[in-house]
Amino acid sequence: MIDLSDDTARLDVARIHGWLASSYWSPGIAREQVERQIAGAHCLGAYDAAGEQVGFARVISDRASFAWLADVWVDEPARGQGLGRRMVGWFIERPEYAGIRRFALTTADAHGVYAKLGFKPLSRPERLMERLSNEFAAMLEKAS
């Protein structure tokens, strides 16, 4: 049984940092940045029966009209059991996010997972813009 909790005291920051630093979206990210991201977001941990953290996700939101889902990660041995979908569903079903007009995310490889939860391609991509840091833009350029 996997337990989901948004108790930040339970988060294994070293483990989360390791996961994110190895991800395609934030390779080599500094631990200090991960700590700031955790501090500024609503975080969710997934824990196995022994209490070891096996998953992580976070949402950045005004809890009124907009939410950004980020850093959904499931540890390799726990994958394939629907845990990622369960963590995202946990946020979507929270009363504090009930009135959210737009829940957004970015993914390179999990479109099917998110589609099952109601996520769709942007309805008006021509209206969205972004401003990337020079470092992040360079990282994306390398990955192309």
GROMACS elastic network, one bead per residue, 0.5 to 0.9 nm:
[ bonds ]
;  ai    aj funct       b0    kb
    1    47     6  0.85091   500
    1    48     6  0.63704   500
    1    49     6  0.60630   500
    2    46     6  0.63075   500
    2    47     6  0.54345   500
    2    49     6  0.64957   500
    2    51     6  0.89525   500
    2    54     6  0.85174   500
    2    83     6  0.82447   500
    3    45     6  0.81761   500
    3    46     6  0.56025   500
    3    47     6  0.50918   500
    3    48     6  0.64466   500
    3    49     6  0.76375   500
    3    51     6  0.83920   500
    4    44     6  0.67612   500
    4    45     6  0.57491   500
    4    47     6  0.64272   500
    4    55     6  0.87894   500
    4    86     6  0.89541   500
    4    87     6  0.74210   500
    4    90     6  0.83432   500
    5     8     6  0.81920   500
    5    10     6  0.80148   500
    5    43     6  0.84738   500
    5    44     6  0.56217   500
    5    45     6  0.54143   500
    5    46     6  0.65469   500
    5    47     6  0.80174   500
    6     9     6  0.87236   500
    6    10     6  0.81944   500
    6    11     6  0.85248   500
    6    42     6  0.72905   500
    6    43     6  0.56283   500
    6    45     6  0.61836   500
    6    46     6  0.89097   500
    7    10     6  0.57500   500
    7    11     6  0.73551   500
    7    43     6  0.79378   500
    7    44     6  0.74395   500
    7    45     6  0.78382   500
    8    11     6  0.53210   500
    8    12     6  0.88998   500
    8    38     6  0.83312   500
    8    39     6  0.88010   500
    8    42     6  0.87393   500
    8    43     6  0.69106   500
    8    44     6  0.77809   500
    8    45     6  0.81292   500
    9    12     6  0.83829   500
   10    13     6  0.89990   500
   10    45     6  0.75896   500
   10    51     6  0.89748   500
   10    53     6  0.83854   500
   11    14     6  0.88130   500
   11    15     6  0.85639   500
   11    16     6  0.79083   500
   11    43     6  0.85437   500
   11    44     6  0.81691   500
   11    45     6  0.62743   500
   11    53     6  0.73217   500
   11    56     6  0.85100   500
   12    15     6  0.53761   500
   12    16     6  0.62168   500
   12    17     6  0.86108   500
   12    45     6  0.86309   500
   12    52     6  0.84974   500
   12    53     6  0.66984   500
   13    17     6  0.59351   500
   13    18     6  0.84839   500
   13    31     6  0.82749   500
   13    34     6  0.79260   500
   13    35     6  0.72634   500
   13    38     6  0.86431   500
   14    17     6  0.51223   500
   14    18     6  0.62491   500
   14    19     6  0.87685   500
   14    31     6  0.77542   500
   15    18     6  0.50395   500
   15    19     6  0.62746   500
   15    20     6  0.86914   500
   15    53     6  0.79570   500
   16    19     6  0.51058   500
   16    20     6  0.61509   500
   16    21     6  0.84220   500
   16    34     6  0.79422   500
   16    53     6  0.87948   500
   16    55     6  0.84507   500
   16    56     6  0.71927   500
   16    73     6  0.85904   500
   17    20     6  0.52143   500
   17    21     6  0.58594   500
   17    22     6  0.84896   500
   17    29     6  0.76222   500
   17    30     6  0.77370   500
   17    31     6  0.57626   500
   17    34     6  0.61962   500
   17    35     6  0.83371   500
   18    21     6  0.51903   500
   18    22     6  0.62874   500
   18    23     6  0.87811   500
   18    28     6  0.88327   500
   18    29     6  0.89276   500
   18    31     6  0.85217   500
   19    22     6  0.53430   500
   19    23     6  0.63636   500
   19    73     6  0.73530   500
   19    74     6  0.88575   500
   19    75     6  0.79556   500
   20    23     6  0.50089   500
   20    24     6  0.82747   500
   20    25     6  0.78073   500
   20    26     6  0.59965   500
   20    27     6  0.68044   500
   20    28     6  0.78441   500
   20    29     6  0.69331   500
   20    34     6  0.80922   500
   20    71     6  0.72825   500
   20    73     6  0.80593   500
   21    24     6  0.83781   500
   21    25     6  0.86390   500
   21    26     6  0.58350   500
   21    30     6  0.74839   500
   21    31     6  0.84166   500
   22    25     6  0.86406   500
   22    26     6  0.73070   500
   22    27     6  0.52616   500
   22    28     6  0.66584   500
   22    29     6  0.84214   500
   23    26     6  0.56308   500
   23    27     6  0.53852   500
   23    28     6  0.83462   500
   23    73     6  0.89134   500
   24    27     6  0.57700   500
   24   108     6  0.88112   500
   24   143     6  0.85733   500
   25    71     6  0.85006   500
   25   107     6  0.86733   500
   25   108     6  0.88241   500
   25   140     6  0.86521   500
   26    29     6  0.55260   500
   26   136     6  0.86783   500
   26   139     6  0.88375   500
   27   139     6  0.87293   500
   29    32     6  0.85167   500
   29    33     6  0.69154   500
   29    34     6  0.72619   500
   30    33     6  0.53647   500
   30    34     6  0.65969   500
   30    35     6  0.88623   500
   31    34     6  0.50388   500
   31    35     6  0.62159   500
   31    36     6  0.87292   500
   32    35     6  0.50538   500
   32    36     6  0.63393   500
   32    37     6  0.86774   500
   33    36     6  0.50520   500
   33    37     6  0.61363   500
   33    38     6  0.86097   500
   34    38     6  0.61640   500
   34    39     6  0.85693   500
   35    38     6  0.51627   500
   35    39     6  0.61803   500
   35    40     6  0.87364   500
   36    40     6  0.62091   500
   36    41     6  0.87075   500
   37    40     6  0.52627   500
   37    41     6  0.62472   500
   37    58     6  0.88010   500
   38    41     6  0.53784   500
   38    42     6  0.74066   500
   38    43     6  0.65110   500
   38    58     6  0.76646   500
   39    42     6  0.81266   500
   39    43     6  0.86292   500
   40    43     6  0.89891   500
   40    60     6  0.72719   500
   41    58     6  0.61397   500
   41    59     6  0.56656   500
   41    61     6  0.75866   500
   42    57     6  0.85560   500
   42    58     6  0.54723   500
   42    59     6  0.52006   500
   42    60     6  0.63930   500
   42    61     6  0.80765   500
   43    56     6  0.73290   500
   43    57     6  0.59214   500
   43    59     6  0.65256   500
   43    60     6  0.88520   500
   44    55     6  0.80951   500
   44    56     6  0.56575   500
   44    57     6  0.53038   500
   44    58     6  0.59779   500
   44    59     6  0.86180   500
   44    87     6  0.73725   500
   44    90     6  0.87684   500
   44    91     6  0.85554   500
   45    53     6  0.65769   500
   45    54     6  0.76001   500
   45    55     6  0.56174   500
   45    57     6  0.67787   500
   45    58     6  0.87817   500
   45    87     6  0.83165   500
   46    51     6  0.88473   500
   46    52     6  0.83000   500
   46    53     6  0.56396   500
   46    54     6  0.54992   500
   46    56     6  0.61768   500
   46    57     6  0.87326   500
   46    74     6  0.83991   500
   46    83     6  0.81661   500
   46    87     6  0.77385   500
   47    50     6  0.76140   500
   47    51     6  0.52053   500
   47    52     6  0.52657   500
   47    54     6  0.54773   500
   47    55     6  0.69557   500
   48    51     6  0.52310   500
   48    52     6  0.55026   500
   48    53     6  0.65392   500
   48    54     6  0.65645   500
   48    78     6  0.89753   500
   49    52     6  0.74596   500
   50    53     6  0.89219   500
   51    54     6  0.89415   500
   53    56     6  0.79152   500
   53    75     6  0.84286   500
   54    73     6  0.83261   500
   54    74     6  0.59728   500
   54    75     6  0.51031   500
   54    76     6  0.84100   500
   54    77     6  0.83068   500
   54    78     6  0.66291   500
   55    72     6  0.75874   500
   55    73     6  0.54361   500
   55    75     6  0.59206   500
   55    78     6  0.81410   500
   55    83     6  0.77153   500
   55    84     6  0.76710   500
   55    87     6  0.82722   500
   56    71     6  0.70477   500
   56    72     6  0.56901   500
   56    73     6  0.51898   500
   56    74     6  0.66155   500
   56    75     6  0.87671   500
   56    84     6  0.85090   500
   56    87     6  0.78731   500
   57    69     6  0.75193   500
   57    70     6  0.62756   500
   57    71     6  0.52596   500
   57    73     6  0.63233   500
   57    74     6  0.87864   500
   57    84     6  0.83429   500
   57    87     6  0.68663   500
   57    88     6  0.74944   500
   58    68     6  0.83394   500
   58    69     6  0.60167   500
   58    70     6  0.53766   500
   58    71     6  0.62179   500
   58    72     6  0.69641   500
   58    88     6  0.88670   500
   58    91     6  0.86515   500
   59    67     6  0.63798   500
   59    68     6  0.54355   500
   59    70     6  0.60069   500
   59    71     6  0.86235   500
   59    91     6  0.77643   500
   60    63     6  0.85746   500
   60    66     6  0.84466   500
   60    67     6  0.56408   500
   60    68     6  0.51310   500
   60    69     6  0.66570   500
   60    70     6  0.77635   500
   61    64     6  0.76765   500
   61    65     6  0.79837   500
   61    66     6  0.56848   500
   61    68     6  0.62582   500
   61    69     6  0.87127   500
   61    97     6  0.86201   500
   61   100     6  0.89621   500
   61   103     6  0.89433   500
   62    65     6  0.66490   500
   62    66     6  0.61138   500
   62    67     6  0.68505   500
   62   100     6  0.89380   500
   63    66     6  0.66465   500
   63    67     6  0.69285   500
   63    96     6  0.61009   500
   63    97     6  0.56132   500
   63    98     6  0.84898   500
   63    99     6  0.78532   500
   63   100     6  0.67479   500
   64    67     6  0.84133   500
   64    96     6  0.79899   500
   64    97     6  0.70736   500
   64    98     6  0.84144   500
   64    99     6  0.61411   500
   64   100     6  0.56262   500
   64   101     6  0.79303   500
   65    97     6  0.83899   500
   65    99     6  0.65523   500
   65   102     6  0.64788   500
   65   103     6  0.85664   500
   66    97     6  0.87418   500
   66    99     6  0.89556   500
   66   100     6  0.55369   500
   66   101     6  0.60531   500
   66   102     6  0.50615   500
   66   103     6  0.60188   500
   66   104     6  0.79121   500
   67    97     6  0.80032   500
   67   100     6  0.69080   500
   67   101     6  0.83926   500
   67   102     6  0.63862   500
   67   104     6  0.62801   500
   67   105     6  0.86705   500
   68   102     6  0.83475   500
   68   103     6  0.57740   500
   68   105     6  0.56911   500
   68   106     6  0.88646   500
   69    72     6  0.77101   500
   69    88     6  0.79725   500
   69    91     6  0.88113   500
   69   103     6  0.70871   500
   69   104     6  0.61155   500
   69   105     6  0.51134   500
   69   106     6  0.80264   500
   70   104     6  0.88888   500
   70   105     6  0.64576   500
   70   106     6  0.76390   500
   72    84     6  0.67110   500
   72    87     6  0.80052   500
   72    88     6  0.78866   500
   73    84     6  0.69496   500
   74    77     6  0.83041   500
   74    78     6  0.63462   500
   74    79     6  0.59458   500
   74    83     6  0.70150   500
   74    84     6  0.62535   500
   75    78     6  0.55057   500
   75    79     6  0.64300   500
   76    79     6  0.53696   500
   76    80     6  0.87811   500
   77    80     6  0.85650   500
   78    81     6  0.66793   500
   78    82     6  0.89074   500
   78    83     6  0.74972   500
   79    82     6  0.72574   500
   79    83     6  0.69861   500
   79    84     6  0.79371   500
   80    83     6  0.75220   500
   80    84     6  0.87099   500
   81    84     6  0.82529   500
   82    85     6  0.53373   500
   82    86     6  0.60957   500
   82    87     6  0.87557   500
   82   113     6  0.88076   500
   83    87     6  0.61356   500
   83    88     6  0.86527   500
   84    87     6  0.52152   500
   84    88     6  0.63436   500
   84    89     6  0.85527   500
   84   113     6  0.80057   500
   85    88     6  0.52180   500
   85    89     6  0.60124   500
   85    90     6  0.85188   500
   85   113     6  0.64348   500
   85   114     6  0.72748   500
   85   116     6  0.82827   500
   85   117     6  0.74782   500
   86    89     6  0.50080   500
   86    90     6  0.60890   500
   86    91     6  0.89350   500
   87    90     6  0.50313   500
   87    91     6  0.68066   500
   87    92     6  0.89673   500
   88    91     6  0.54031   500
   88    92     6  0.64039   500
   88    93     6  0.87533   500
   88   114     6  0.82879   500
   88   117     6  0.80159   500
   89    93     6  0.59738   500
   89    94     6  0.85503   500
   89   117     6  0.70444   500
   90    93     6  0.54328   500
   90    94     6  0.63995   500
   91    94     6  0.53134   500
   91    95     6  0.88542   500
   91    96     6  0.88910   500
   91    97     6  0.72546   500
   92    95     6  0.84345   500
   92    97     6  0.64657   500
   92    98     6  0.73961   500
   92   103     6  0.84505   500
   92   117     6  0.86532   500
   93    96     6  0.86218   500
   93    97     6  0.72066   500
   93    98     6  0.70161   500
   94    97     6  0.55244   500
   94    98     6  0.65437   500
   95    98     6  0.50449   500
   95    99     6  0.82957   500
   96    99     6  0.76477   500
   96   100     6  0.85984   500
   97   100     6  0.54103   500
   98   101     6  0.87975   500
  100   103     6  0.67561   500
  103   119     6  0.80962   500
  104   119     6  0.80090   500
  104   122     6  0.88751   500
  105   119     6  0.87168   500
  107   110     6  0.60143   500
  107   111     6  0.67549   500
  108   111     6  0.74668   500
  109   112     6  0.82723   500
  110   113     6  0.53359   500
  110   114     6  0.65374   500
  110   115     6  0.86516   500
  111   114     6  0.53090   500
  111   115     6  0.59325   500
  111   116     6  0.87353   500
  111   119     6  0.82184   500
  111   120     6  0.83957   500
  111   121     6  0.89737   500
  112   115     6  0.50182   500
  112   116     6  0.64172   500
  112   117     6  0.89968   500
  113   116     6  0.56081   500
  113   117     6  0.71703   500
  113   119     6  0.89449   500
  114   117     6  0.51678   500
  114   118     6  0.66695   500
  114   119     6  0.53990   500
  114   120     6  0.79285   500
  115   118     6  0.50938   500
  115   120     6  0.60630   500
  115   121     6  0.89900   500
  116   119     6  0.72892   500
  120   123     6  0.78842   500
  121   124     6  0.88923   500
  121   125     6  0.85152   500
  122   125     6  0.53708   500
  122   128     6  0.89595   500
  123   126     6  0.89243   500
  124   127     6  0.57386   500
  124   128     6  0.73600   500
  125   128     6  0.54151   500
  125   129     6  0.83584   500
  126   129     6  0.79403   500
  132   135     6  0.80278   500
  132   136     6  0.61503   500
  132   137     6  0.57628   500
  133   136     6  0.52489   500
  133   137     6  0.60943   500
  133   138     6  0.85479   500
  134   137     6  0.51291   500
  134   138     6  0.61251   500
  134   139     6  0.86029   500
  135   138     6  0.51784   500
  135   139     6  0.62294   500
  135   140     6  0.87526   500
  136   140     6  0.61992   500
  136   141     6  0.85301   500
  137   140     6  0.51449   500
  137   141     6  0.61317   500
  137   142     6  0.86950   500
  138   142     6  0.62355   500
  138   143     6  0.86719   500
  139   142     6  0.51857   500
  139   143     6  0.63234   500
  139   144     6  0.88731   500
  140   143     6  0.50220   500
  140   144     6  0.63200   500
  141   144     6  0.53302   500
